[in-house]
Structures are given as structure tokens and as C-alpha cells.
Amino acid sequence: MATNCSQCVNIAVQLPDDRILLHKHRSNAQWCVTVERYIKSTESSLDCVNDILWNLFGIDPFGYSDAFAEIKRYPPTKGIQDKNIVIYIMKLKSAIAFRTKPEEQFMAMPWNTLLNDIRINSVYAGNGLQKHTPNAIIVSRELHIKEVF
């Protein structure tokens, strides 16, 4: 985990056509099922979410209007191995234009395809670099168990 940080905030995004948005920074070879941000214990996870909404998606966090079908914090359960992983679910109900920086990369795929991709290329991956981050594996497992998507 990042130095001086105690929590990792994860925002899972479901697009209007029900595909899941995957994210990675150009400097990272692995994909995230969520937009992941490390924060300090003194920082608010909701402030982190609002920052991502504004700076990555161009959505005013204080005037959601009709952008979301749902945005909520996923309640922690016994299944999450790392209690410092905070999960938010954002389900978009209309298309948005990203205002992200060029080094941020995105890809979208159907939920079942994503789970299969994680299973083949990360959970059972051989000696090579896994395609998805460890957080992606933990979060996707939890969301699959709870049938969030």
C-alpha cells in the first residue's frame, strides 16, 4: 500500500449499457475494475469520490442532476480481506464526456466477460504479470457475491 496511506478508495462504474468501466494509468500495466485512489486516515473517502467525479469525469459532485441511476458506498462485509478497501458503486444512466488526462486509460466490458478475464488472466495466471490489480480481484469477488452487477 502507498506510503502514509491507510485506505484505498475504489469506485466501480457501470455504464448506461451495463458494461463495467476498467481504468489504468499509462505507467501501470494492470487494469483496475475500479478507479483506485489511496488516501490518508485523516482524509474523507467521500471527498476522494467527489474529486474523482469532478477531475476524471467532469461531473459536479454537488449537482449530480440526472447523471446517475445510483451512487452509493458499498457496505463492508466479512468477505473483504483488506478492511482498508472502501468501495463505492456508481451506475450512470446517461452518457458523459470524460475530461480526463491523456495518461488515464479506460476500457469497458460486460460484467461476465470481465469476471472470466480476471479468472483467466489474473486469478490463475502463471508466472507472468497478472492483468488486473489485486484490488480488482478482491472488489470484483465481493461485487459478484452480492450480485451488484
KAPE-V461014 format. One record per residue. N is the residue number from 1. PHI is phi in whole degrees, -180 to 180 (NA if undefined). PSI is psi in degrees with one decimal (* if undefined). D_CENTER is the distance of its C-alpha to the mean C-alpha in whole Angstrom. Layout:
N;PHI;PSI;D_CENTER, N;PHI;PSI;D_CENTER
//
This chain:
1;NA;153.0;16, 2;-61;150.3;17, 3;-63;139.7;21, 4;63;18.2;21, 5;-120;142.7;18, 6;-117;-12.6;17, 7;-137;151.5;14, 8;-117;117.1;10, 9;-89;128.6;8, 10;-121;125.0;5, 11;-114;110.6;4, 12;-88;131.8;4, 13;-118;123.8;6, 14;-107;124.4;10, 15;-78;165.3;12, 16;-58;-27.1;16, 17;-90;13.4;17, 18;78;-0.5;15, 19;-72;156.8;13, 20;-100;134.7;9, 21;-85;124.9;8, 22;-102;149.0;7, 23;-136;144.8;7, 24;-155;152.8;10, 25;-88;145.0;13, 26;-55;-29.4;16, 27;-79;-6.7;17, 28;-111;132.2;15, 29;-82;-14.0;16, 30;-102;146.0;13, 31;-88;151.1;10, 32;-115;136.3;6, 33;-71;-16.4;5, 34;-129;165.8;1, 35;-84;116.8;4, 36;-105;135.0;6, 37;-140;130.3;9, 38;-85;137.8;12, 39;-133;159.0;15, 40;-82;163.0;18, 41;-64;-22.1;20, 42;-86;-6.8;21, 43;-96;156.9;19, 44;-94;134.1;17, 45;-65;-34.1;13, 46;-68;-36.3;14, 47;-62;-38.2;16, 48;-64;-43.4;12, 49;-61;-46.7;11, 50;-61;-38.5;14, 51;-64;-42.4;14, 52;-66;-42.7;11, 53;-57;-43.5;12, 54;-78;-49.8;15, 55;-82;-23.4;15, 56;-102;-40.2;12, 57;-108;-10.1;13, 58;72;24.7;17, 59;-102;126.5;16, 60;-69;114.0;19, 61;-67;-15.0;17, 62;-103;8.1;21, 63;-149;63.8;22, 64;-56;-29.5;19, 65;49;-125.7;22, 66;-106;20.4;21, 67;-71;-31.1;17, 68;-115;141.4;16, 69;-83;-29.8;17, 70;-165;140.0;15, 71;-145;122.5;12, 72;-157;160.2;13, 73;-86;133.5;12, 74;-81;124.0;12, 75;-66;136.4;15, 76;-64;144.8;15, 77;-129;173.1;17, 78;-65;-22.1;20, 79;-73;-21.9;18, 80;-75;117.5;15, 81;-68;-38.6;17, 82;-105;109.3;15, 83;-67;-10.0;16, 84;-89;5.5;14, 85;-93;115.8;11, 86;-105;124.4;10, 87;-112;129.6;8, 88;-116;143.1;8, 89;-112;128.5;8, 90;-124;113.9;9, 91;-108;114.5;12, 92;-84;142.3;14, 93;-113;0.4;17, 94;-147;155.9;18, 95;-68;146.6;18, 96;-130;156.1;17, 97;-101;118.5;18, 98;-68;146.9;15, 99;-120;33.8;17, 100;-76;165.5;15, 101;-80;156.1;17, 102;-59;-27.7;18, 103;-76;-10.1;17, 104;-88;128.1;13, 105;-117;146.1;13, 106;-134;153.4;11, 107;-152;148.7;12, 108;-127;144.6;12, 109;-153;156.4;13, 110;-60;149.5;15, 111;-56;-48.6;13, 112;-65;-36.5;16, 113;-65;-41.1;16, 114;-62;-46.4;13, 115;-61;-40.7;14, 116;-66;-39.0;17, 117;-64;-40.9;16, 118;-65;-43.9;14, 119;-61;-45.2;17, 120;-76;-43.2;20, 121;-103;-0.5;18, 122;-136;-55.2;16, 123;-65;-43.8;18, 124;-109;18.7;21, 125;-64;147.1;21, 126;-76;-135.2;25, 127;-78;-13.8;25, 128;-74;174.0;23, 129;-68;130.5;20, 130;-68;147.7;17, 131;-75;-28.2;15, 132;-117;150.1;12, 133;-68;157.9;11, 134;-57;-38.8;12, 135;-61;-39.1;9, 136;-60;-39.5;8, 137;-68;-46.1;11, 138;-64;-47.6;11, 139;-65;-44.4;8, 140;-64;-36.3;9, 141;-61;-47.4;13, 142;-63;-44.5;12, 143;-68;-32.9;11, 144;-69;-43.8;14, 145;-60;-41.6;16, 146;-87;0.4;16, 147;53;46.0;16, 148;-69;-38.1;13, 149;-114;*;13
//
